[in-house]
Amino acid sequence: MNHVDLIIVGGGPIGIACGLEAKKKNISYLIIEKGTITNSLYNYPLNMQFFSSSEKLEIDDIPFISKEAKPKRDEALEYYRRIVTSNDLNIHLFEKVIALKKREDNSFYIKTDKQQYTATFVIIATGFYDIPNMINAPGENLQKVSHYYKDAHFYAKQKIAIIGASNSAVDAALECYRKGADVTMIIRGKEIGKRVKYWVRPDIINRIEEGSIAAFFDASVKEIKTDEISINTPNGEVTIANDYVIALTGYMPNFTFLKNIGIQLSDDAKLYPQYNQETMESNLENLYLAGVICGGMDTHIWFIENSRVHAKTILDSISNKPI
């Protein structure tokens, strides 16, 4: 069984930042990532542009140069991939953690689908992109329904319904419309989300107002069928022809994984995990939380820009403890 001082679960930007800090402090570490490097970013839409400017996405003061002030997905993938490869970070890719337990000697046992490890310290930096928020409507399990969006070309000349009004839903609606799709948005609230990128929000509002993109506000999906979708609206039920549904209603951290580890969550619907805000140490001694997972269901609280500092905070704490 392999032993390292520190296991970092998650190979996204924050997990990578933690690995860099561990390496600087000469702490033996291993990053375990169930997919590719920055797996969540890799699965973002092909043309996605970040809200943050490139310097706000930098880790360890390594310059991030992009063509525009706000980089796109491919530029971010290149940036983080080069950090991993040029620093020869110790990372195991396509390896999934399936069990993590505290042992009697206060160390941790980690089992993956490939190996077993022990570690003195653990950092959980697993993000939130793997489990979609379901709409719980009949027909949601049909093959035509997706909770992820990649590229608009596939939807050209198709009648598509996009559920949601956040950045991802708005980007998908505009891209698909401009590739020739017949787009209808189904929006739970009264307007397009306030946190939508400021340079995009006027565009989607104008396309809706001119009728290029149809939109139902204060609406929800009643049922999805093979060739149509029924919508509950303030004016009653509406049924329209439909080829594909893209339900971009957000995602959540793997709370089951956290509970099985022993992380305490708040009793309310937010499910905030318990941790010390000064050190990022959880209710389990020597187990730390980093990145967006710290926000529970409020996945907009933490992101790369404001959680990259977690790496230094955590490794400063670890370096002050006996290893």
Disulfide bonds with the S-S distance in Angstrom:
none
